[in-house]
Amino acid sequence: MEKVPMTVEGYRKLEVELHRLKTEERPRIIQQISEARDHGDLSENAEYHAAKDAQGLNEAKVADLEDKIARAEIIDTSKLSGTSVKFGATVTLEDEDSGDKVKYKIVGEDEASLRDGKISISSPIARALIGKSKGESAEVTTPRGARSYEILKIEFK
């Protein structure tokens, strides 16, 4: 069973979502199925079939979240330190071509959000940065071509 690395914050979000699906969505869908059954013939009852489909999707999400939680390897990034890039690091980079500066935190797959400056450990840029230190350059292949970034700062928060 392969472990899924994630931050404490990411783990909590999965737990909250799982709780919501079980305590809010599941009862709501069961109510919809019950109401649709009251309409009579189930073979041509679109509301019933839609509710059963919603139930199937919800149960699949529940199973997926339970699996991820069971395989979670929770990493408290506030207790990490070091001089090289690894999971949980917040890295400040400078694009060597344009001079643009960006800041990313390397997190688990389910936590990644470019809008929030969080990139997945399995993303091309994170893979290129892992193991590198301040002052080193990382070559990343992006949809817009190869980019080169200099590591300006590595922090663990």
FINU-829970 format. One record per atom (N, C-alpha, C): residue number from 1; residue in one letter; x, y, z; atom name. Coordinates in steps of 0.001 Angstrom, whole numbers, plus 500000, padded with zeros to 6 digits. Each point is the difference from the previous one (the first is absolute). Layout:
! FINU-829970
+-----+----+--------+--------+--------+----+
|   i | aa |   east |  north |     up | at |
+-----+----+--------+--------+--------+----+
| NUM |  a |      X |      Y |      Z | CA |
...
+-----+----+--------+--------+--------+----+
! end
This chain:
! FINU-829970
+-----+----+--------+--------+--------+----+
|   i | aa |   east |  north |     up | at |
+-----+----+--------+--------+--------+----+
|   1 |  m | 500849 | 498823 | 500000 |  N |
|   1 |  m | 499151 | 501177 | 500000 | CA |
|   1 |  m | 500894 | 501239 | 500000 |  C |
|   2 |  e | 499933 | 500766 | 498945 |  N |
|   2 |  e | 500836 | 501188 | 499842 | CA |
|   2 |  e | 499485 | 501141 | 500865 |  C |
|   3 |  k | 500900 | 500593 | 500780 |  N |
|   3 |  k | 499637 | 501129 | 500862 | CA |
|   3 |  k | 499778 | 501252 | 499152 |  C |
|   4 |  v | 499096 | 500856 | 500472 |  N |
|   4 |  v | 499695 | 501258 | 499329 | CA |
|   4 |  v | 500490 | 501128 | 500901 |  C |
|   5 |  p | 501091 | 500707 | 499606 |  N |
|   5 |  p | 500482 | 501085 | 500856 | CA |
|   5 |  p | 499044 | 501180 | 499979 |  C |
|   6 |  m | 499778 | 500574 | 501182 |  N |
|   6 |  m | 499156 | 501196 | 500080 | CA |
|   6 |  m | 500327 | 500761 | 501268 |  C |
|   7 |  t | 499675 | 501278 | 499959 |  N |
|   7 |  t | 500220 | 500840 | 501175 | CA |
|   7 |  t | 498872 | 499757 | 501002 |  C |
|   8 |  v | 500195 | 500479 | 501224 |  N |
|   8 |  v | 498967 | 499893 | 501029 | CA |
|   8 |  v | 498735 | 500704 | 499512 |  C |
|   9 |  e | 500181 | 501180 | 499393 |  N |
|   9 |  e | 498864 | 500778 | 499482 | CA |
|   9 |  e | 499248 | 499221 | 498916 |  C |
|  10 |  g | 500734 | 499370 | 499098 |  N |
|  10 |  g | 499377 | 499215 | 498940 | CA |
|  10 |  g | 499227 | 498817 | 500545 |  C |
|  11 |  y | 500546 | 499349 | 501021 |  N |
|  11 |  y | 499333 | 498860 | 500630 | CA |
|  11 |  y | 498687 | 500451 | 500638 |  C |
|  12 |  r | 500040 | 501127 | 500686 |  N |
|  12 |  r | 498782 | 500523 | 500653 | CA |
|  12 |  r | 498923 | 500328 | 498972 |  C |
|  13 |  k | 500402 | 500558 | 498868 |  N |
|  13 |  k | 499025 | 500328 | 498948 | CA |
|  13 |  k | 499328 | 498732 | 499474 |  C |
|  14 |  l | 500778 | 498928 | 499836 |  N |
|  14 |  l | 499412 | 498733 | 499553 | CA |
|  14 |  l | 499008 | 499470 | 501024 |  C |
|  15 |  e | 500355 | 500098 | 501276 |  N |
|  15 |  e | 499096 | 499538 | 501051 | CA |
|  15 |  e | 498699 | 500804 | 500018 |  C |
|  16 |  v | 500112 | 501311 | 499849 |  N |
|  16 |  v | 498812 | 500862 | 499987 | CA |
|  16 |  v | 499107 | 499651 | 498811 |  C |
|  17 |  e | 500602 | 499810 | 498828 |  N |
|  17 |  e | 499225 | 499653 | 498804 | CA |
|  17 |  e | 499332 | 498637 | 500166 |  C |
|  18 |  l | 500708 | 499027 | 500545 |  N |
|  18 |  l | 499422 | 498673 | 500229 | CA |
|  18 |  l | 498816 | 500092 | 500958 |  C |
|  19 |  h | 500160 | 500762 | 501067 |  N |
|  19 |  h | 498922 | 500183 | 500968 | CA |
|  19 |  h | 498779 | 500643 | 499323 |  C |
|  20 |  r | 500231 | 501002 | 499163 |  N |
|  20 |  r | 498903 | 500677 | 499296 | CA |
|  20 |  r | 499262 | 499026 | 499080 |  C |
|  21 |  l | 500754 | 499204 | 499258 |  N |
|  21 |  l | 499369 | 499053 | 499079 | CA |
|  21 |  l | 499146 | 498973 | 500750 |  C |
|  22 |  k | 500479 | 499561 | 501153 |  N |
|  22 |  k | 499280 | 498982 | 500767 | CA |
|  22 |  k | 498810 | 500557 | 500776 |  C |
|  23 |  t | 500158 | 501196 | 500571 |  N |
|  23 |  t | 498955 | 500519 | 500887 | CA |
|  23 |  t | 499020 | 500962 | 499335 |  C |
|  24 |  e | 500391 | 500582 | 498861 |  N |
|  24 |  e | 499103 | 500926 | 499318 | CA |
|  24 |  e | 499515 | 499444 | 498667 |  C |
|  25 |  e | 500932 | 499628 | 499141 |  N |
|  25 |  e | 499629 | 499547 | 498663 | CA |
|  25 |  e | 499247 | 498668 | 500012 |  C |
|  26 |  r | 500522 | 499033 | 500747 |  N |
|  26 |  r | 499379 | 498676 | 500037 | CA |
|  26 |  r | 498535 | 500085 | 500435 |  C |
|  27 |  p | 499673 | 500663 | 501135 |  N |
|  27 |  p | 498589 | 500097 | 500396 | CA |
|  27 |  p | 499143 | 500779 | 498991 |  C |
|  28 |  r | 500579 | 501046 | 499392 |  N |
|  28 |  r | 499249 | 500788 | 499017 | CA |
|  28 |  r | 499631 | 499135 | 498791 |  C |
|  29 |  i | 500934 | 499192 | 499539 |  N |
|  29 |  i | 499757 | 499141 | 498845 | CA |
|  29 |  i | 498996 | 498903 | 500350 |  C |
|  30 |  i | 500117 | 499430 | 501197 |  N |
|  30 |  i | 499042 | 498974 | 500437 | CA |
|  30 |  i | 498591 | 500586 | 500023 |  C |
|  31 |  q | 499867 | 501247 | 500452 |  N |
|  31 |  q | 498699 | 500681 | 500014 | CA |
|  31 |  q | 499474 | 500170 | 498573 |  C |
|  32 |  q | 500871 | 500375 | 499073 |  N |
|  32 |  q | 499589 | 500153 | 498602 | CA |
|  32 |  q | 499516 | 498666 | 499420 |  C |
|  33 |  i | 500699 | 498927 | 500310 |  N |
|  33 |  i | 499604 | 498678 | 499505 | CA |
|  33 |  i | 498639 | 499633 | 500563 |  C |
|  34 |  s | 499803 | 500254 | 501277 |  N |
|  34 |  s | 498726 | 499692 | 500648 | CA |
|  34 |  s | 498846 | 500784 | 499364 |  C |
|  35 |  e | 500222 | 501280 | 499771 |  N |
|  35 |  e | 498964 | 500833 | 499375 | CA |
|  35 |  e | 499707 | 499538 | 498579 |  C |
|  36 |  a | 501028 | 499622 | 499270 |  N |
|  36 |  a | 499812 | 499546 | 498616 | CA |
|  36 |  a | 499251 | 498675 | 499963 |  C |
|  37 |  r | 500249 | 499125 | 500974 |  N |
|  37 |  r | 499290 | 498716 | 500072 | CA |
|  37 |  r | 498498 | 500216 | 500175 |  C |
|  38 |  d | 499659 | 501047 | 500739 |  N |
|  38 |  d | 498587 | 500295 | 500258 | CA |
|  38 |  d | 499243 | 500384 | 498733 |  C |
|  39 |  h | 500734 | 500343 | 498934 |  N |
|  39 |  h | 499363 | 500409 | 498746 | CA |
|  39 |  h | 499534 | 498821 | 499167 |  C |
|  40 |  g | 500274 | 498796 | 500467 |  N |
|  40 |  g | 499467 | 498831 | 499299 | CA |
|  40 |  g | 501026 | 499238 | 499201 |  C |
|  41 |  d | 499620 | 499611 | 498771 |  N |
|  41 |  d | 500774 | 499129 | 499120 | CA |
|  41 |  d | 501462 | 500439 | 499906 |  C |
|  42 |  l | 500903 | 499149 | 500494 |  N |
|  42 |  l | 501419 | 500349 | 500024 | CA |
|  42 |  l | 500677 | 499856 | 498644 |  C |
|  43 |  s | 499433 | 499187 | 499097 |  N |
|  43 |  s | 500652 | 499767 | 498708 | CA |
|  43 |  s | 500066 | 501260 | 499139 |  C |
|  44 |  e | 499060 | 500897 | 500163 |  N |
|  44 |  e | 499991 | 501235 | 499197 | CA |
|  44 |  e | 500054 | 501242 | 500887 |  C |
|  45 |  n | 500596 | 499868 | 501162 |  N |
|  45 |  n | 500052 | 501090 | 500962 | CA |
|  45 |  n | 501394 | 500644 | 499945 |  C |
|  46 |  a | 500101 | 501105 | 499261 |  N |
|  46 |  a | 501292 | 500674 | 499792 | CA |
|  46 |  a | 500587 | 500514 | 501319 |  C |
|  47 |  e | 499151 | 500491 | 500900 |  N |
|  47 |  e | 500484 | 500505 | 501279 | CA |
|  47 |  e | 500664 | 498887 | 500808 |  C |
|  48 |  y | 499385 | 498819 | 499967 |  N |
|  48 |  y | 500545 | 498853 | 500729 | CA |
|  48 |  y | 501363 | 499618 | 499441 |  C |
|  49 |  h | 500100 | 499902 | 498674 |  N |
|  49 |  h | 501258 | 499606 | 499368 | CA |
|  49 |  h | 501095 | 501049 | 500229 |  C |
|  50 |  a | 499635 | 501274 | 499981 |  N |
|  50 |  a | 500975 | 501070 | 500255 | CA |
|  50 |  a | 500497 | 499922 | 501440 |  C |
|  51 |  a | 499091 | 499739 | 500929 |  N |
|  51 |  a | 500389 | 499897 | 501406 | CA |
|  51 |  a | 500883 | 498771 | 500227 |  C |
|  52 |  k | 499696 | 498885 | 499325 |  N |
|  52 |  k | 500828 | 498789 | 500131 | CA |
|  52 |  k | 501394 | 500253 | 499411 |  C |
|  53 |  d | 500079 | 500739 | 498895 |  N |
|  53 |  d | 501300 | 500357 | 499423 | CA |
|  53 |  d | 500790 | 500880 | 500975 |  C |
|  54 |  a | 499323 | 500967 | 500607 |  N |
|  54 |  a | 500645 | 500882 | 500973 | CA |
|  54 |  a | 500504 | 499191 | 501197 |  C |
|  55 |  q | 499203 | 499000 | 500400 |  N |
|  55 |  q | 500407 | 499142 | 501109 | CA |
|  55 |  q | 501272 | 499232 | 499640 |  C |
|  56 |  g | 500051 | 499471 | 498785 |  N |
|  56 |  g | 501185 | 499268 | 499549 | CA |
|  56 |  g | 501243 | 500879 | 499978 |  C |
|  57 |  l | 499860 | 501227 | 499497 |  N |
|  57 |  l | 501128 | 500940 | 499962 | CA |
|  57 |  l | 500464 | 500361 | 501405 |  C |
|  58 |  n | 499041 | 500252 | 500890 |  N |
|  58 |  n | 500347 | 500360 | 501377 | CA |
|  58 |  n | 500739 | 498849 | 500686 |  C |
|  59 |  e | 499510 | 498785 | 499817 |  N |
|  59 |  e | 500641 | 498847 | 500640 | CA |
|  59 |  e | 501399 | 499755 | 499429 |  C |
|  60 |  a | 500188 | 500292 | 498710 |  N |
|  60 |  a | 501331 | 499863 | 499395 | CA |
|  60 |  a | 500952 | 501033 | 500602 |  C |
|  61 |  k | 499526 | 501224 | 500207 |  N |
|  61 |  k | 500829 | 501041 | 500623 | CA |
|  61 |  k | 500360 | 499616 | 501430 |  C |
|  62 |  v | 499014 | 499458 | 500735 |  N |
|  62 |  v | 500238 | 499574 | 501382 | CA |
|  62 |  v | 501093 | 498923 | 500023 |  C |
|  63 |  a | 499883 | 499012 | 499114 |  N |
|  63 |  a | 500980 | 498911 | 499949 | CA |
|  63 |  a | 501397 | 500536 | 499655 |  C |
|  64 |  d | 500063 | 500944 | 499058 |  N |
|  64 |  d | 501279 | 500583 | 499593 | CA |
|  64 |  d | 500645 | 500754 | 501165 |  C |
|  65 |  l | 499212 | 500814 | 500701 |  N |
|  65 |  l | 500529 | 500761 | 501131 | CA |
|  65 |  l | 500431 | 499075 | 501140 |  C |
|  66 |  e | 499215 | 498968 | 500274 |  N |
|  66 |  e | 500373 | 499050 | 501056 | CA |
|  66 |  e | 501313 | 499307 | 499653 |  C |
|  67 |  d | 500188 | 499675 | 498720 |  N |
|  67 |  d | 501239 | 499374 | 499555 | CA |
|  67 |  d | 501189 | 500942 | 500192 |  C |
|  68 |  k | 499841 | 501268 | 499591 |  N |
|  68 |  k | 501088 | 500974 | 500139 | CA |
|  68 |  k | 500344 | 500244 | 501462 |  C |
|  69 |  i | 498984 | 500075 | 500847 |  N |
|  69 |  i | 500223 | 500217 | 501431 | CA |
|  69 |  i | 500721 | 498797 | 500603 |  C |
|  70 |  a | 499618 | 498805 | 499583 |  N |
|  70 |  a | 500628 | 498782 | 500520 | CA |
|  70 |  a | 501474 | 499911 | 499586 |  C |
|  71 |  r | 500328 | 500515 | 498813 |  N |
|  71 |  r | 501375 | 499927 | 499494 | CA |
|  71 |  r | 500804 | 501260 | 500273 |  C |
|  72 |  a | 499423 | 500952 | 500727 |  N |
|  72 |  a | 500649 | 501294 | 500228 | CA |
|  72 |  a | 501294 | 499869 | 500790 |  C |
|  73 |  e | 500999 | 500697 | 499513 |  N |
|  73 |  e | 501250 | 500173 | 500748 | CA |
|  73 |  e | 500034 | 501485 | 500334 |  C |
|  74 |  i | 499580 | 500319 | 501217 |  N |
|  74 |  i | 499845 | 501395 | 500401 | CA |
|  74 |  i | 501360 | 500564 | 500387 |  C |
|  75 |  i | 500349 | 501105 | 499356 |  N |
|  75 |  i | 501288 | 500637 | 500238 | CA |
|  75 |  i | 499748 | 501404 | 500548 |  C |
|  76 |  d | 500438 | 500221 | 501219 |  N |
|  76 |  d | 499847 | 501311 | 500637 | CA |
|  76 |  d | 501133 | 500898 | 499495 |  C |
|  77 |  t | 499667 | 500855 | 499039 |  N |
|  77 |  t | 501024 | 500827 | 499357 | CA |
|  77 |  t | 500622 | 501015 | 500958 |  C |
|  78 |  s | 499322 | 500316 | 501102 |  N |
|  78 |  s | 500568 | 500963 | 500956 | CA |
|  78 |  s | 501188 | 499398 | 500748 |  C |
|  79 |  k | 500133 | 498680 | 499967 |  N |
|  79 |  k | 501116 | 499340 | 500697 | CA |
|  79 |  k | 501139 | 499639 | 499051 |  C |
|  80 |  l | 499855 | 500366 | 498737 |  N |
|  80 |  l | 501040 | 499704 | 499021 | CA |
|  80 |  l | 501025 | 501125 | 499962 |  C |
|  81 |  s | 501188 | 499660 | 499574 |  N |
|  81 |  s | 501034 | 501008 | 499797 | CA |
|  81 |  s | 500997 | 499439 | 498998 |  C |
|  82 |  g | 500948 | 500802 | 499630 |  N |
|  82 |  g | 501021 | 499546 | 499076 | CA |
|  82 |  g | 500352 | 501069 | 498998 |  C |
|  83 |  t | 500953 | 499653 | 499160 |  N |
|  83 |  t | 500482 | 500960 | 499008 | CA |
|  83 |  t | 499679 | 499555 | 498582 |  C |
|  84 |  s | 499340 | 498857 | 499852 |  N |
|  84 |  s | 499633 | 499551 | 498655 | CA |
|  84 |  s | 498483 | 499881 | 499891 |  C |
|  85 |  v | 499518 | 500046 | 498779 |  N |
|  85 |  v | 498568 | 499955 | 499728 | CA |
|  85 |  v | 499492 | 498575 | 500212 |  C |
|  86 |  k | 498897 | 499902 | 500761 |  N |
|  86 |  k | 499323 | 498717 | 500213 | CA |
|  86 |  k | 498528 | 500280 | 500267 |  C |
|  87 |  f | 499229 | 498930 | 500194 |  N |
|  87 |  f | 498577 | 500148 | 500285 | CA |
|  87 |  f | 499813 | 500986 | 501149 |  C |
|  88 |  g | 499037 | 500908 | 499849 |  N |
|  88 |  g | 499691 | 500969 | 501038 | CA |
|  88 |  g | 500765 | 501303 | 499904 |  C |
|  89 |  a | 501001 | 500057 | 499146 |  N |
|  89 |  a | 500799 | 501224 | 499867 | CA |
|  89 |  a | 499211 | 501075 | 499256 |  C |
|  90 |  t | 500197 | 501233 | 500417 |  N |
|  90 |  t | 499501 | 501148 | 499257 | CA |
|  90 |  t | 501217 | 500582 | 499300 |  C |
|  91 |  v | 499948 | 500021 | 498676 |  N |
|  91 |  v | 501164 | 500360 | 499192 | CA |
|  91 |  v | 499715 | 501278 | 499217 |  C |
|  92 |  t | 500905 | 500963 | 500103 |  N |
|  92 |  t | 499910 | 501223 | 499205 | CA |
|  92 |  t | 500947 | 499824 | 498816 |  C |
|  93 |  l | 499453 | 500190 | 498801 |  N |
|  93 |  l | 500754 | 499777 | 498763 | CA |
|  93 |  l | 500027 | 501258 | 499153 |  C |
|  94 |  e | 501029 | 500089 | 499174 |  N |
|  94 |  e | 500065 | 501079 | 499012 | CA |
|  94 |  e | 500173 | 499360 | 498638 |  C |
|  95 |  d | 499105 | 500366 | 499082 |  N |
|  95 |  d | 500104 | 499529 | 498620 | CA |
|  95 |  d | 501245 | 500653 | 499418 |  C |
|  96 |  e | 500951 | 499179 | 499562 |  N |
|  96 |  e | 501274 | 500542 | 499527 | CA |
|  96 |  e | 499881 | 500751 | 498681 |  C |
|  97 |  d | 498917 | 499777 | 499258 |  N |
|  97 |  d | 499803 | 500715 | 498736 | CA |
|  97 |  d | 499282 | 501333 | 500213 |  C |
|  98 |  s | 498878 | 499962 | 500719 |  N |
|  98 |  s | 499178 | 501206 | 500145 | CA |
|  98 |  s | 500301 | 500802 | 501267 |  C |
|  99 |  g | 500622 | 499363 | 500990 |  N |
|  99 |  g | 500262 | 500684 | 501262 | CA |
|  99 |  g | 498809 | 499972 | 500947 |  C |
| 100 |  d | 498886 | 499386 | 499566 |  N |
| 100 |  d | 498807 | 499910 | 500840 | CA |
| 100 |  d | 500290 | 499123 | 501213 |  C |
| 101 |  k | 499464 | 500411 | 501148 |  N |
| 101 |  k | 500170 | 499215 | 501225 | CA |
| 101 |  k | 498676 | 499331 | 500351 |  C |
| 102 |  v | 500093 | 498747 | 500424 |  N |
| 102 |  v | 498819 | 499249 | 500434 | CA |
| 102 |  v | 500343 | 499257 | 501289 |  C |
| 103 |  k | 498958 | 499682 | 500753 |  N |
| 103 |  k | 500184 | 499294 | 501265 | CA |
| 103 |  k | 499029 | 498818 | 500016 |  C |
| 104 |  y | 500512 | 498800 | 500262 |  N |
| 104 |  y | 499175 | 498798 | 500034 | CA |
| 104 |  y | 500274 | 499212 | 501268 |  C |
| 105 |  k | 498954 | 499388 | 500513 |  N |
| 105 |  k | 500145 | 499040 | 501089 | CA |
| 105 |  k | 499753 | 498619 | 499394 |  C |
| 106 |  i | 500866 | 499050 | 500282 |  N |
| 106 |  i | 499879 | 498655 | 499441 | CA |
| 106 |  i | 499166 | 499148 | 500953 |  C |
| 107 |  v | 498849 | 499535 | 499495 |  N |
| 107 |  v | 499020 | 499283 | 500815 | CA |
| 107 |  v | 499562 | 498708 | 499312 |  C |
| 108 |  g | 499083 | 499283 | 500622 |  N |
| 108 |  g | 499462 | 498772 | 499429 | CA |
| 108 |  g | 499072 | 500266 | 498819 |  C |
| 109 |  e | 499715 | 498944 | 499254 |  N |
| 109 |  e | 499176 | 500092 | 498787 | CA |
| 109 |  e | 498656 | 500707 | 500230 |  C |
| 110 |  d | 499300 | 499610 | 501069 |  N |
| 110 |  d | 498649 | 500519 | 500234 | CA |
| 110 |  d | 499982 | 501415 | 500545 |  C |
| 111 |  e | 501145 | 500503 | 500402 |  N |
| 111 |  e | 500082 | 501342 | 500578 | CA |
| 111 |  e | 500407 | 501060 | 498984 |  C |
| 112 |  a | 500512 | 499573 | 498870 |  N |
| 112 |  a | 500552 | 500929 | 499011 | CA |
| 112 |  a | 498950 | 501007 | 499532 |  C |
| 113 |  s | 500402 | 501249 | 499954 |  N |
| 113 |  s | 499149 | 501089 | 499533 | CA |
| 113 |  s | 500925 | 501128 | 499549 |  C |
| 114 |  l | 500140 | 500130 | 498703 |  N |
| 114 |  l | 500891 | 501023 | 499460 | CA |
| 114 |  l | 499577 | 501391 | 500474 |  C |
| 115 |  r | 498700 | 500199 | 500122 |  N |
| 115 |  r | 499475 | 501289 | 500459 | CA |
| 115 |  r | 500525 | 500332 | 501398 |  C |
| 116 |  d | 500170 | 498964 | 500843 |  N |
| 116 |  d | 500492 | 500199 | 501361 | CA |
| 116 |  d | 501519 | 499833 | 500111 |  C |
| 117 |  g | 500666 | 499811 | 498844 |  N |
| 117 |  g | 501447 | 499856 | 500004 | CA |
| 117 |  g | 500468 | 498644 | 500500 |  C |
| 118 |  k | 499141 | 498979 | 499877 |  N |
| 118 |  k | 500347 | 498650 | 500447 | CA |
| 118 |  k | 500085 | 499082 | 498789 |  C |
| 119 |  i | 501152 | 499336 | 499850 |  N |
| 119 |  i | 500173 | 499089 | 498873 | CA |
| 119 |  i | 500192 | 498575 | 500508 |  C |
| 120 |  s | 499533 | 499062 | 499208 |  N |
| 120 |  s | 500077 | 498589 | 500354 | CA |
| 120 |  s | 501447 | 499506 | 499965 |  C |
| 121 |  i | 500314 | 499115 | 500925 |  N |
| 121 |  i | 501327 | 499377 | 500060 | CA |
| 121 |  i | 500325 | 499274 | 498697 |  C |
| 122 |  s | 498971 | 499584 | 499266 |  N |
| 122 |  s | 500230 | 499257 | 498755 | CA |
| 122 |  s | 499977 | 500897 | 498753 |  C |
| 123 |  s | 499833 | 501311 | 500188 |  N |
| 123 |  s | 499987 | 500909 | 498850 | CA |
| 123 |  s | 501413 | 500109 | 499416 |  C |
| 124 |  p | 500108 | 500321 | 498712 |  N |
| 124 |  p | 501325 | 500119 | 499377 | CA |
| 124 |  p | 500916 | 500996 | 500715 |  C |
| 125 |  i | 499449 | 501128 | 500428 |  N |
| 125 |  i | 500857 | 501000 | 500645 | CA |
| 125 |  i | 500491 | 499505 | 501358 |  C |
| 126 |  a | 499128 | 499353 | 500781 |  N |
| 126 |  a | 500421 | 499473 | 501302 | CA |
| 126 |  a | 501057 | 498909 | 499819 |  C |
| 127 |  r | 499786 | 499119 | 499030 |  N |
| 127 |  r | 500978 | 498925 | 499760 | CA |
| 127 |  r | 501366 | 500580 | 499618 |  C |
| 128 |  a | 499988 | 501112 | 499247 |  N |
| 128 |  a | 501260 | 500629 | 499593 | CA |
| 128 |  a | 500694 | 500683 | 501185 |  C |
| 129 |  l | 499222 | 500445 | 500987 |  N |
| 129 |  l | 500560 | 500733 | 501141 | CA |
| 129 |  l | 500495 | 499102 | 501131 |  C |
| 130 |  i | 499397 | 498824 | 500158 |  N |
| 130 |  i | 500331 | 499111 | 501124 | CA |
| 130 |  i | 501505 | 499722 | 500053 |  C |
| 131 |  g | 500568 | 500204 | 501189 |  N |
| 131 |  g | 501419 | 499722 | 500215 | CA |
| 131 |  g | 500923 | 501162 | 499697 |  C |
| 132 |  k | 499487 | 501035 | 499370 |  N |
| 132 |  k | 500842 | 501154 | 499662 | CA |
| 132 |  k | 500071 | 500965 | 501182 |  C |
| 133 |  s | 501024 | 500849 | 499992 |  N |
| 133 |  s | 500231 | 500960 | 501080 | CA |
| 133 |  s | 499931 | 501432 | 499477 |  C |
| 134 |  k | 499999 | 500947 | 500950 |  N |
| 134 |  k | 499976 | 501426 | 499662 | CA |
| 134 |  k | 501166 | 500320 | 499073 |  C |
| 135 |  g | 499706 | 500787 | 498945 |  N |
| 135 |  g | 501023 | 500396 | 499038 | CA |
| 135 |  g | 500093 | 499077 | 498801 |  C |
| 136 |  e | 499457 | 498794 | 500114 |  N |
| 136 |  e | 500040 | 499063 | 498877 | CA |
| 136 |  e | 498883 | 500312 | 499006 |  C |
| 137 |  s | 500170 | 499500 | 498786 |  N |
| 137 |  s | 498990 | 500166 | 498962 | CA |
| 137 |  s | 499306 | 498677 | 499743 |  C |
| 138 |  a | 498730 | 500101 | 499621 |  N |
| 138 |  a | 499218 | 498815 | 499657 | CA |
| 138 |  a | 499402 | 500208 | 498622 |  C |
| 139 |  e | 500174 | 499032 | 499136 |  N |
| 139 |  e | 499457 | 500035 | 498640 | CA |
| 139 |  e | 498660 | 499268 | 500021 |  C |
| 140 |  v | 498951 | 500678 | 499534 |  N |
| 140 |  v | 498657 | 499430 | 500018 | CA |
| 140 |  v | 499411 | 500054 | 498596 |  C |
| 141 |  t | 499454 | 498871 | 499559 |  N |
| 141 |  t | 499317 | 499974 | 498713 | CA |
| 141 |  t | 498534 | 500321 | 500243 |  C |
| 142 |  t | 499542 | 501089 | 499400 |  N |
| 142 |  t | 498612 | 500436 | 500152 | CA |
| 142 |  t | 499316 | 499957 | 498639 |  C |
| 143 |  p | 498671 | 500164 | 499976 |  N |
| 143 |  p | 499303 | 500048 | 498705 | CA |
| 143 |  p | 500520 | 501115 | 499087 |  C |
| 144 |  r | 500580 | 501039 | 500604 |  N |
| 144 |  r | 500547 | 501114 | 499208 | CA |
| 144 |  r | 501480 | 499807 | 499689 |  C |
| 145 |  g | 500507 | 498808 | 500264 |  N |
| 145 |  g | 501407 | 499733 | 499720 | CA |
| 145 |  g | 500819 | 499906 | 501273 |  C |
| 146 |  a | 501299 | 499823 | 499826 |  N |
| 146 |  a | 500892 | 499853 | 501152 | CA |
| 146 |  a | 500181 | 501339 | 500703 |  C |
| 147 |  r | 499940 | 499957 | 501335 |  N |
| 147 |  r | 500203 | 501191 | 500825 | CA |
| 147 |  r | 501087 | 499688 | 501010 |  C |
| 148 |  s | 500750 | 501006 | 500362 |  N |
| 148 |  s | 501054 | 499822 | 500982 | CA |
| 148 |  s | 499729 | 500940 | 501170 |  C |
| 149 |  y | 500006 | 499440 | 501204 |  N |
| 149 |  y | 499721 | 500773 | 501206 | CA |
| 149 |  y | 501178 | 499926 | 500954 |  C |
| 150 |  e | 500334 | 501149 | 500589 |  N |
| 150 |  e | 501023 | 500022 | 501047 | CA |
| 150 |  e | 499278 | 499992 | 501334 |  C |
| 151 |  i | 500489 | 499180 | 500934 |  N |
| 151 |  i | 499411 | 499921 | 501334 | CA |
| 151 |  i | 500565 | 501128 | 500845 |  C |
| 152 |  l | 499119 | 500934 | 500402 |  N |
| 152 |  l | 500430 | 501160 | 500786 | CA |
| 152 |  l | 499902 | 499739 | 501503 |  C |
| 153 |  k | 498979 | 499210 | 500404 |  N |
| 153 |  k | 499743 | 499821 | 501423 | CA |
| 153 |  k | 499257 | 498691 | 500233 |  C |
| 154 |  i | 500340 | 499299 | 501065 |  N |
| 154 |  i | 499302 | 498768 | 500405 | CA |
| 154 |  i | 499586 | 500187 | 501454 |  C |
| 155 |  e | 498692 | 499876 | 500256 |  N |
| 155 |  e | 499483 | 500173 | 501349 | CA |
| 155 |  e | 499131 | 498799 | 500372 |  C |
| 156 |  f | 499874 | 499753 | 501282 |  N |
| 156 |  f | 499088 | 498982 | 500504 | CA |
| 156 |  f | 499113 | 500676 | 501016 |  C |
| 157 |  k | 498704 | 500066 | 499700 |  N |
| 157 |  k | 499037 | 500703 | 500864 | CA |
| 157 |  k | 498988 | 499035 | 500548 |  C |
+-----+----+--------+--------+--------+----+
! end
